[in-house]
Amino acid sequence: MNADASVLIVGAGQAGVQVAEALRTLGFTGSIQLLGDEPHTPYHRPPLSKAWLAGTLDAAQLVMRAPQALERKNITLRTGAKVAAIDAARKTVHLADGSTLPYTGLVLTTGATPRALAVPGAQAQGVTALRSRDDASVVAQHLDRCVEQGRGVVVIGGGFIGLEVAATARKKGLAVTVLEAAPRLLGRVLAPVLSDWYARLHRSHGVQLVFQAQVARIEADAAGLVCGVRLVDGSLFEAALVVVGVGVTANDQLAAAAGLVCERGIMVDVCGRTSDPFIVAAGDCTARRLADGTLLRLESVQNATEQAKSAAAALMGQERPFTATPWFWSDQYDTKLQIAGLSTGADEWVVRGDMAADVSASSFSVFHFRQGVLLAVDSVNAGKDHLQARKLLDAHVSPARDRVADLACDFGINTHANHDEAARAY
Ligand SMILES: Cc1cc2nc3c(=O)[nH]c(=O)nc-3n(C[C@H](O)[C@H](O)[C@H](O)COP(=O)(O)OP(=O)(O)OC[C@H]3O[C@@H](n4cnc5c(N)ncnc54)[C@H](O)[C@@H]3O)c2cc1C
């Protein structure tokens, strides 16, 4: 793209900011407008369910980039600017305020929207998902009310965000119940052995866990404030705050309406290119088809950041495929979980460390293999294992299972373990 080119970025979140900055790093001198529909300057989402909600991180620390930092890079940030439609043939976007902007290159970084709970009463006050800073403020206010009134919290959905909120609410001394529809926590991402460990962790902190819970309705008082969650079996869980964490859907509606190929997300290749040669996409709004035909959707800071760099390069006509091992983290109580790789399809799990010990003192990793090939490693309070695992997975090297299980052995890529014939490159 030449100096006259103009890039519009729709969505001023993790990926949007990264694309803008990556374009400047790559030497793009044309205009860049970052259009965000939220009223806030770009901010970090992960602390919203963790340190910020717990009150150990202040609002200033949530800010990802101050407007001045973007101005210095000649990036124009427009908050409160919702894009309503894309005209791909004319290369323009229409904003909700009625204005139209032309583009040379368009970037879609629109994120995702929490799935709504489709049960009666779900609109009651005090029932909320947690995606945005405004959602987090609602959760924080209701948590304070729960503390004042000595009332409890119900979390619907035992996924990462729900469990992080549960941990934060317990830290504030509140009674917390997690209602999970599946038979275990984090069932889509963790091995059963780790789901069980997380159940023990939460129970050890006093959280009530209810599995195979079918929510029938949300109960509200005469003022419209939530007062409980009723299950199909008739049981009632009282609460003055209900946090719904039942997953998200990709914000691909703009792209789909503009004729881009979408399938549970805006379809991109490994460089963030969409089916339109002038439009790239990155982050939670995207989906990608892997070589084996699997549809991959990732919702993580690393994915948003790395895909954004690839998308910026693609706009500049460069190839920068994002092929690094996916990684993710979650903080609950004093426990840090770090996941490297994708465990789907694992047929064997090997534990390194002692999971049976006191949960608060545990440090271990779960290695996922398929036919002897390492797929993923989930590390709990074991940062060194996580870093080694990422190197192994990036290099496509599988350590021998007996060495992995033996704490006395190093399993990392530069260790003896992987220079003997037990280690397999694939
Ligand atoms: C509470 C919480 C905790 C998390 N914790 C972790 C964690 O511990 N580790 C981790 O790796 N990931 C975590 N994540 C996930 C991570 O934050 C996301 O994967 C990441 O923010 C995705 O970045 P994104 O740019 O794709 O989307 P977002 O950051 O969601 O940005 C998209 C932006 O686009 C805006 N937008 C949408 N449509 C339009 C439109 N039409 N016009 C203008 N603007 C629009 C949205 O309002 C939003 O501001 C967490 C997420 C949440 C919500």
The ligand as an ORCA input file, in Angstrom:
! r2SCAN-3c Opt
* xyz 0 1
  C     -13.455    -11.307     31.254
  C     -12.486    -11.863     30.239
  C     -11.343    -12.505     30.686
  C     -10.433    -13.016     29.758
  N      -9.298    -13.624     30.215
  C      -8.384    -14.070     29.327
  C      -7.171    -14.659     29.773
  O      -6.945    -14.821     30.971
  N      -6.267    -15.053     28.846
  C      -6.495    -14.892     27.482
  O      -5.644    -15.249     26.658
  N      -7.655    -14.355     27.031
  C      -8.594    -13.938     27.919
  N      -9.762    -13.383     27.471
  C     -10.014    -13.352     26.024
  C      -9.355    -12.152     25.362
  O      -9.579    -10.983     26.117
  C      -9.916    -12.021     23.959
  O      -9.584    -13.213     23.261
  C      -9.366    -10.809     23.233
  O      -9.755     -9.629     23.881
  C      -9.848    -10.802     21.791
  O      -9.459     -9.631     21.174
  P     -10.274     -9.057     19.928
  O      -9.586     -7.803     19.514
  O     -10.493    -10.123     18.952
  O     -11.702     -8.702     20.505
  P     -12.139     -7.572     21.614
  O     -10.977     -7.353     22.513
  O     -13.388     -8.078     22.127
  O     -12.334     -6.292     20.707
  C     -13.368     -6.184     19.758
  C     -13.913     -4.776     19.797
  O     -14.669     -4.540     18.618
  C     -15.808     -3.780     18.964
  N     -16.801     -3.880     17.890
  C     -17.575     -4.947     17.588
  N     -18.383     -4.657     16.537
  C     -18.114     -3.388     16.181
  C     -18.638     -2.521     15.162
  N     -19.604     -2.930     14.326
  N     -18.139     -1.262     15.071
  C     -17.158     -0.854     15.906
  N     -16.634     -1.614     16.893
  C     -17.100     -2.880     17.023
  C     -16.211     -4.418     20.275
  O     -17.115     -3.624     21.019
  C     -14.859     -4.541     20.957
  O     -14.516     -3.362     21.629
  C     -10.694    -12.869     28.368
  C     -11.860    -12.244     27.924
  C     -12.742    -11.747     28.846
  C     -14.001    -11.054     28.367
*
